[in-house]
Amino acid sequence: MTQPPPYTPPPPAGPPPAGGGFAPPSGPYRPPQQHVPPTYAGLPAYPPPPPGYVPHPGFVPPALAPNGQPLAGFGDRLVAWLVDTAVATLLAMVLFFPVFIWLFYRMFSEMMTASLDGTVPQPDPAAMMTDFFLPMLLAEAGLLLVMLVFYWLYHVEYARRTGQTLGKKVMKLRIVPLDPAAPLTRSVLGKRYLVEFVAGMLVPFANYVDGFWQLWDKPWQQCLHDKFAGTVVVKVAP
């Protein structure tokens, strides 16, 4: 059986031809390599979706604020509100719990004081009004005033620095103006305060309507105090 002759490499390229053109290559011929998309961790590289691609009908993209950040959901805002309410309740207990304890102690001590003959005197309605109910009403009015001042300092002055209260920091939320180019000012947060706290404390059930308004508001999922102030609440990155 005849063996094929051994492969002999071509001679090195010489000078270019006198008539111009290109010299032949000096090595063996190699076909051009095709570009292969890179792969990651052994996974194939998938091409981008073709033009006109329609996602699955059940896919719902997240609602976005005008600045492009995702809007905060009702559950996240509710938990943030519970945290802020716990802070306010703790302050109220620290300030006014001793006052209420003193009022109740004074009332019951006078009611249980026996006369010299061993009988328990009947309570005097006028004395009870002067000694207990009137101080109780004054204490409640003082509590309301103190809480309104606290809410202003907490939800306006403190939140103005970063757009967050403690509850919103825990839930990674932030108050931003509806207009992305507008700053978050004291005036904007003051409008939120008037609807959320002043009207919420003075008008029955106003705070419930204000809070639940987000569930059906479109497209920015705003509560009433957001709509009045021109703000939205967004979810921020951790």
C-alpha positions as CSV (number, residue, x, y, z in Angstrom):
1,M,0.0,0.0,0.0
2,T,1.4,3.3,-1.0
3,Q,1.9,5.9,1.8
4,P,1.1,9.6,1.1
5,P,4.2,11.8,1.0
6,P,5.1,13.6,4.2
7,Y,3.7,17.1,4.7
8,T,6.3,19.7,3.7
9,P,5.7,23.3,5.0
10,P,5.6,26.0,2.4
11,P,8.7,28.1,2.0
12,P,8.8,31.5,3.8
13,A,7.4,34.4,2.1
14,G,9.7,36.3,-0.2
15,P,9.8,39.9,-1.2
16,P,6.7,41.4,-2.7
17,P,6.2,40.8,-6.4
18,A,7.6,43.5,-8.7
19,G,4.2,44.2,-10.2
20,G,2.7,45.0,-6.8
21,G,0.1,43.0,-4.8
22,F,0.6,41.0,-1.6
23,A,3.1,38.2,-0.8
24,P,1.6,34.8,0.0
25,P,1.3,34.0,3.7
26,S,4.4,32.5,5.4
27,G,2.6,29.9,7.4
28,P,-0.2,27.3,7.0
29,Y,-3.6,28.5,6.2
30,R,-6.0,29.0,9.2
31,P,-9.7,29.7,8.6
32,P,-11.1,32.8,10.4
33,Q,-12.5,32.1,13.9
34,Q,-16.2,32.8,14.5
35,H,-17.2,34.9,17.6
36,V,-18.7,32.8,20.4
37,P,-20.7,34.5,23.1
38,P,-19.1,34.1,26.6
39,T,-20.7,31.7,29.0
40,Y,-20.9,32.1,32.8
41,A,-20.5,29.3,35.3
42,G,-21.0,26.7,32.6
43,L,-24.4,28.1,31.5
44,P,-25.2,28.7,27.9
45,A,-25.4,32.3,26.7
46,Y,-29.0,33.0,25.8
47,P,-29.8,35.5,23.1
48,P,-31.9,38.6,23.9
49,P,-35.6,38.3,23.4
50,P,-36.7,38.8,19.8
51,P,-38.5,42.0,18.8
52,G,-42.2,42.1,19.7
53,Y,-41.7,39.7,22.7
54,V,-44.7,39.8,25.1
55,P,-44.1,38.6,28.7
56,H,-46.3,36.1,30.5
57,P,-49.8,37.4,31.1
58,G,-49.5,36.9,34.8
59,F,-46.4,39.0,35.1
60,V,-47.0,42.4,36.8
61,P,-44.1,44.8,36.8
62,P,-43.6,46.8,40.0
63,A,-45.2,50.2,40.2
64,L,-42.6,53.0,40.0
65,A,-42.6,56.5,41.3
66,P,-41.8,59.4,38.9
67,N,-38.1,59.2,39.9
68,G,-37.9,55.5,38.9
69,Q,-37.9,54.0,42.3
70,P,-40.4,51.3,43.3
71,L,-43.4,52.5,45.3
72,A,-43.8,51.3,48.8
73,G,-46.4,48.6,49.4
74,F,-49.2,48.9,51.9
75,G,-47.7,46.2,54.2
76,D,-44.3,48.0,54.4
77,R,-46.0,51.3,55.2
78,L,-48.2,49.7,57.8
79,V,-45.2,48.1,59.6
80,A,-43.4,51.5,59.5
81,W,-46.4,53.2,60.9
82,L,-46.6,50.6,63.7
83,V,-43.0,51.3,64.6
84,D,-43.5,55.0,64.7
85,T,-46.7,54.6,66.7
86,A,-44.8,52.5,69.3
87,V,-42.2,55.3,69.6
88,A,-44.9,57.9,70.3
89,T,-46.8,55.6,72.7
90,L,-43.6,55.0,74.7
91,L,-43.1,58.7,75.0
92,A,-46.7,59.3,76.1
93,M,-46.4,56.6,78.8
94,V,-43.2,58.0,80.1
95,L,-44.6,61.5,80.4
96,F,-48.2,61.0,81.5
97,F,-48.3,57.6,83.2
98,P,-47.2,59.1,86.6
99,V,-49.9,61.8,86.3
100,F,-52.7,59.3,85.7
101,I,-51.5,57.1,88.5
102,W,-51.5,60.1,90.9
103,L,-55.1,61.1,89.9
104,F,-56.5,57.6,90.4
105,Y,-54.7,57.2,93.7
106,R,-56.1,60.5,94.9
107,M,-59.6,59.6,93.9
108,F,-59.7,56.2,95.5
109,S,-58.0,57.3,98.6
110,E,-60.6,60.0,99.2
111,M,-63.5,57.5,98.4
112,M,-62.2,54.9,100.8
113,T,-61.5,57.3,103.7
114,A,-63.8,56.4,106.6
115,S,-65.4,59.0,108.8
116,L,-65.0,59.0,112.6
117,D,-68.1,56.8,113.2
118,G,-66.8,54.1,110.8
119,T,-69.1,54.8,107.9
120,V,-67.9,55.5,104.4
121,P,-69.0,59.0,103.3
122,Q,-70.9,59.3,100.0
123,P,-68.9,60.8,97.2
124,D,-69.7,64.4,96.4
125,P,-70.3,64.9,92.6
126,A,-69.1,68.5,92.7
127,A,-66.0,67.5,94.6
128,M,-65.3,64.6,92.2
129,M,-65.7,66.9,89.2
130,T,-63.2,69.4,90.7
131,D,-60.8,66.9,92.2
132,F,-60.7,64.2,89.5
133,F,-62.6,64.7,86.2
134,L,-61.4,68.2,85.6
135,P,-57.7,67.3,86.2
136,M,-58.2,64.3,84.0
137,L,-59.5,66.4,81.2
138,L,-56.7,68.8,81.6
139,A,-54.2,66.0,81.6
140,E,-55.7,64.5,78.4
141,A,-55.6,67.9,76.7
142,G,-52.0,68.3,77.7
143,L,-51.2,64.9,76.3
144,L,-52.8,65.8,73.0
145,L,-50.8,69.0,72.8
146,V,-47.6,67.3,73.7
147,M,-48.2,64.6,71.1
148,L,-48.9,67.1,68.4
149,V,-45.6,68.9,69.2
150,F,-43.8,65.6,69.2
151,Y,-45.3,64.5,65.9
152,W,-44.2,67.8,64.3
153,L,-40.6,67.4,65.6
154,Y,-40.5,63.7,64.6
155,H,-42.4,63.6,61.3
156,V,-41.3,67.1,60.0
157,E,-38.0,68.2,61.5
158,Y,-36.5,64.8,62.0
159,A,-37.8,63.3,58.7
160,R,-36.7,66.4,56.7
161,R,-33.1,65.4,56.8
162,T,-33.4,62.1,55.0
163,G,-37.1,61.7,54.2
164,Q,-37.3,58.9,56.8
165,T,-38.6,58.3,60.3
166,L,-37.3,55.4,62.4
167,G,-40.1,53.2,61.1
168,K,-39.3,54.0,57.5
169,K,-35.6,53.4,58.1
170,V,-36.4,49.9,59.5
171,M,-38.6,49.1,56.4
172,K,-36.2,50.8,53.9
173,L,-38.8,53.5,52.9
174,R,-38.4,57.1,52.1
175,I,-40.7,60.1,51.5
176,V,-39.9,61.9,48.2
177,P,-41.7,64.7,46.3
178,L,-43.9,63.7,43.4
179,D,-41.8,66.0,41.3
180,P,-38.3,64.4,41.1
181,A,-36.7,67.9,40.7
182,A,-38.4,69.4,43.8
183,P,-36.8,69.3,47.3
184,L,-38.3,67.8,50.4
185,T,-39.0,70.9,52.4
186,R,-40.5,71.7,55.8
187,S,-43.6,73.1,54.0
188,V,-44.2,69.8,52.2
189,L,-43.8,67.7,55.3
190,G,-45.9,70.2,57.2
191,K,-48.8,69.6,54.8
192,R,-48.5,65.8,55.4
193,Y,-48.5,66.5,59.2
194,L,-51.7,68.6,59.0
195,V,-53.7,65.8,57.3
196,E,-52.2,62.8,58.9
197,F,-52.1,64.0,62.6
198,V,-54.1,67.2,63.1
199,A,-57.1,66.1,61.0
200,G,-56.6,62.5,62.1
201,M,-56.9,63.4,65.8
202,L,-59.7,65.9,65.4
203,V,-62.0,64.2,62.8
204,P,-63.4,60.8,63.7
205,F,-62.2,57.9,61.5
206,A,-60.2,60.4,59.3
207,N,-57.0,58.5,60.0
208,Y,-58.5,55.2,58.8
209,V,-59.7,56.8,55.5
210,D,-56.3,58.4,55.1
211,G,-54.3,55.3,55.6
212,F,-56.4,52.9,53.5
213,W,-56.6,55.3,50.6
214,Q,-53.4,53.8,49.3
215,L,-55.1,50.5,48.5
216,W,-57.1,52.0,45.6
217,D,-55.2,55.1,44.7
218,K,-53.7,55.0,41.1
219,P,-51.1,55.4,39.8
220,W,-48.9,56.5,42.8
221,Q,-50.5,54.5,45.6
222,Q,-50.8,57.7,47.8
223,C,-52.5,58.2,51.1
224,L,-54.6,61.4,51.5
225,H,-51.7,63.2,53.3
226,D,-49.4,62.3,50.3
227,K,-51.9,63.7,47.8
228,F,-52.3,66.9,49.8
229,A,-48.6,67.4,50.1
230,G,-47.5,66.1,46.7
231,T,-45.4,63.3,47.9
232,V,-44.9,59.5,47.4
233,V,-43.3,56.9,49.6
234,V,-40.7,54.7,47.8
235,K,-38.7,51.6,48.6
236,V,-35.0,52.3,48.7
237,A,-32.1,49.8,48.4
238,P,-30.8,48.2,51.6
